[in-house]
Amino acid sequence: MTNSEMLNSLEASSPEEERAFKQMEARTKPNDGNKYHREIFDIAGNESITVDVYSVLAAFEVTNPALQHLIKKALCAGLRGHKNELTDMDDIIESAYRAKDMVGT
């Protein structure tokens, strides 16, 4: 189930929840046409910044190339257009094994 499908499956029990769901859905979509860019918000939900997966990897100091690949696939599973979510999940598993092999060497 994609993020949009999950959000669409939620049932709002109040008008406030309905507005919150719509805001969450809007925040999961790229705001500038680049499918790798995402708008993220501070904890209070007030300030925002647009980031890409590479900014996230740098912020968390992920240096293992196979792990970087895995995270990129996980964050964009099924969203890149040429592979479905299940195929991306298979690639994620393979990348995890490769990352583990690289740590062991």
CORBELCOR-V155923 format. One record per residue. N is the residue number from 1. PHI is phi as a letter, one per 20 degrees, with the letter a starting at -180 (none if undefined). OMEGA is omega in degrees with one decimal (NA if undefined). Layout:
N;PHI;OMEGA, N;PHI;OMEGA
This chain:
1;none;178.7, 2;f;178.4, 3;g;179.9, 4;f;178.3, 5;f;179.1, 6;f;179.7, 7;f;179.0, 8;f;-178.2, 9;e;179.5, 10;f;177.9, 11;d;178.5, 12;f;178.9, 13;e;178.7, 14;b;175.8, 15;g;178.8, 16;f;177.8, 17;f;178.4, 18;g;178.6, 19;f;179.6, 20;f;178.7, 21;f;179.8, 22;f;177.3, 23;f;178.5, 24;f;-179.7, 25;f;179.3, 26;f;-177.8, 27;f;179.8, 28;e;-178.0, 29;d;177.1, 30;f;-177.7, 31;d;-177.7, 32;c;179.0, 33;n;177.9, 34;e;-174.7, 35;f;178.8, 36;e;179.5, 37;e;177.0, 38;c;175.1, 39;e;177.5, 40;d;-173.9, 41;d;174.4, 42;f;-174.6, 43;g;-179.7, 44;f;179.7, 45;n;-175.9, 46;e;-177.4, 47;e;179.3, 48;c;175.3, 49;b;176.5, 50;e;179.8, 51;c;170.3, 52;c;-175.5, 53;g;-178.7, 54;f;174.5, 55;f;178.8, 56;f;178.8, 57;f;178.8, 58;f;-179.4, 59;f;-179.6, 60;e;176.7, 61;l;176.3, 62;e;-175.6, 63;d;179.0, 64;f;-176.7, 65;g;179.5, 66;f;177.0, 67;f;174.9, 68;g;179.5, 69;f;179.1, 70;f;-177.9, 71;f;178.1, 72;g;178.4, 73;f;-178.1, 74;f;-179.5, 75;f;-176.1, 76;d;-176.2, 77;g;177.7, 78;m;-174.9, 79;d;-172.1, 80;e;171.7, 81;o;-176.1, 82;d;175.1, 83;c;177.7, 84;e;-175.7, 85;f;-179.3, 86;f;177.3, 87;f;176.9, 88;f;178.4, 89;f;175.5, 90;f;177.6, 91;f;178.4, 92;f;179.0, 93;f;178.5, 94;f;179.0, 95;f;178.1, 96;f;177.6, 97;f;-179.8, 98;f;178.3, 99;f;179.7, 100;f;177.5, 101;f;-177.8, 102;f;178.5, 103;f;-178.3, 104;f;-177.5, 105;e;NA
